[in-house]
Amino acid sequence: MDIDNSTPIDTKYKVAGSGGAGVGPHYHFTIEEAASWPTLRAGARIHHEPTPPGPWVVCFVVGKHQVIKEVDSASGRVTLVQAGADFRASTD
């Protein structure tokens, strides 16, 4: 899976899941917890090999904004985008 940060701001990210449906919208984390996550630089892309089975949840923290996106395919791509003052994630 590829994870893109198409915003002009560095973000923290985490891939969670592996093994069960329904982890997506109900997955919760705190901003404090995200401080230890890896940083995805502005405009950067990383490749992540998730552990099957999915789905997986990709979590982003940009400042005080939290974005969560569920991904069904290990070969998919998740892109973090800025939408005005907010942020959202999309899958390809």
N, C-alpha and C positions, 0 to 999 in steps of 0.2 A: 504494500500500500504506500502511495506517495502522500505526503502531507505538505501542503504549500501555505506559506504566509504571504499573501499578495498585498498586505497592508504596509504602510511606511513605518510601522511600530514593531519592535521586538515583542514576542509573546512567549509565554510558558505553555508547554503542551504535555499531554499524557495520553497514552492509549490504554484503555481498560477493557475488560471483558474476557473473552475466550471461554465460551462454554455456556451459552444459554440465552434464550430470547428474553426480551424485556428489560435489558440493562440500560437502554438508552435514556428516555426522558426522565427516568426515576433515579439516575445516577447523580449523586450529590458530592460536592467537595467544598472545602473552604479556601478562601484566598490565601490564608496562612499556609495550608497544606501545599498549595501550588508553588510556593516560594522555593521548594526543593526540586521542582521539576526541571527538565532540560529547557534551554532557551532555543527558540526558533527565530533566527534573525529576520528582520524586515526583508521581504522579497526573496527569501530562501525557500528551498525545498529539501526535504529529507525522505529517504526511503526506509520504511519500517516493515519488518517481517513479523506479522502477528501470529500468535500461537493458535492454531485451529482448535476447536471449531469456533466460528463467530456466532452471532454478530459481535462487533467491537464498538467501543465508544471512544471517540476522539474528543478530548477536552482541551480548551484553550482558555487562557487568562490573559487579557490585555488590560493593564491597569486594574480597574475594579470591575471590568466586564468579564462575564463568564459565558462561554459558548460551548455547547455540547452537541455533537452530531453522531448518530448511529450509522455504522458502516456494515453492510452485509457481505462485501466481497474483499478478500485479502489482496486482490489486484486492483482495487479501486483507488480513487484519489479524493482527498478531502482538501478543500481550499478555504482558507479564512479570508474574508473580504470585509472591507469597511463600507458601511452604508450610512452615510452622514455621521452622526455622533455615535452610532451603534456599530456592532460587529455581528456577522453571521457566518455560518459555514455551509458550503454546498458540496455535493458529491458529483463526481463524473463517472 
